[in-house]
Amino acid sequence: MAGTYAGALEARRVDVDPDRFEAEAVGDVVNDDGVLVITRITVTYRIALPEEHHDTARRVLGFHARACPVARSLEGGIEIETQLDLTTA
């Protein structure tokens, strides 16, 4: 998902510096009759961009998962939530 997000930004002429971009994924796991099941994955992107690109970064967050092979593969089985921790470069 991180690659799809970064690629969508770059397609909109927003340079993504790998030293200023990271993604963290956290899964919610429940015990379902003795079987551990992932029910939700929360992905938080941390990125530093010039202020002029902040609106684009927020907009891309809203739709990038629809173009992501991983997110689409998990769709319907595991809820995926994305968050953005955006700072100014």
C-alpha positions in Angstrom: 0.0 0.0 0.0 2.9 2.3 0.7 4.2 1.9 -2.8 0.8 2.6 -4.3 0.4 5.8 -2.1 3.9 7.1 -3.0 3.3 6.2 -6.7 0.0 8.1 -6.7 1.7 11.1 -5.2 4.5 11.0 -7.8 2.0 10.7 -10.6 0.7 14.1 -9.4 4.3 15.5 -9.5 4.9 15.3 -5.8 8.4 14.0 -5.2 8.5 11.4 -2.4 11.9 11.4 -0.6 12.3 7.8 0.8 14.2 9.3 3.8 11.0 11.4 4.7 8.4 8.7 4.1 7.5 5.7 6.1 4.5 3.5 6.7 3.4 1.6 9.8 0.8 -1.2 9.7 -0.9 -2.4 12.8 -3.4 -5.3 12.8 -6.3 -5.9 15.2 -6.4 -9.6 16.0 -9.2 -11.5 17.7 -9.5 -15.0 19.0 -12.3 -16.7 17.0 -13.0 -20.1 18.5 -9.3 -20.7 19.1 -8.1 -19.2 15.8 -6.4 -15.9 15.7 -8.1 -13.8 13.0 -7.0 -10.3 11.7 -10.1 -8.1 11.6 -8.6 -4.8 10.7 -5.3 -3.3 9.5 -4.5 0.3 10.2 -1.8 1.8 8.0 -0.3 5.1 9.0 1.8 7.0 6.5 4.3 9.5 7.8 5.6 11.9 5.2 7.3 15.3 5.1 6.3 17.4 2.1 6.4 21.1 1.2 3.2 22.8 2.3 2.1 23.3 -1.3 1.6 19.5 -1.6 -0.3 18.9 1.6 -3.8 19.0 0.0 -2.7 16.6 -2.7 -1.3 14.2 -0.1 -4.6 14.3 1.8 -6.7 13.8 -1.4 -4.6 10.8 -2.5 -5.0 9.2 0.9 -8.8 9.1 0.2 -8.6 7.0 -3.0 -5.2 5.2 -3.3 -6.4 2.0 -1.7 -8.8 1.4 -4.6 -5.8 1.1 -6.9 -3.7 -1.1 -4.6 -3.5 -4.8 -5.3 -3.0 -5.7 -1.6 -5.9 -3.6 -0.4 -8.2 -4.9 -3.2 -7.2 -8.5 -2.4 -8.1 -8.1 1.3 -11.3 -6.2 0.5 -14.4 -7.8 2.1 -12.3 -9.9 4.4 -10.2 -7.5 6.4 -11.1 -3.8 7.0 -8.3 -1.5 6.0 -8.0 2.0 7.5 -5.4 4.5 6.4 -4.1 7.6 8.3 -1.8 10.4 7.4 0.8 12.0 9.6 1.9 14.9 7.5 4.6 17.4 8.3 6.3 20.2 6.4 9.6 19.5 4.7 
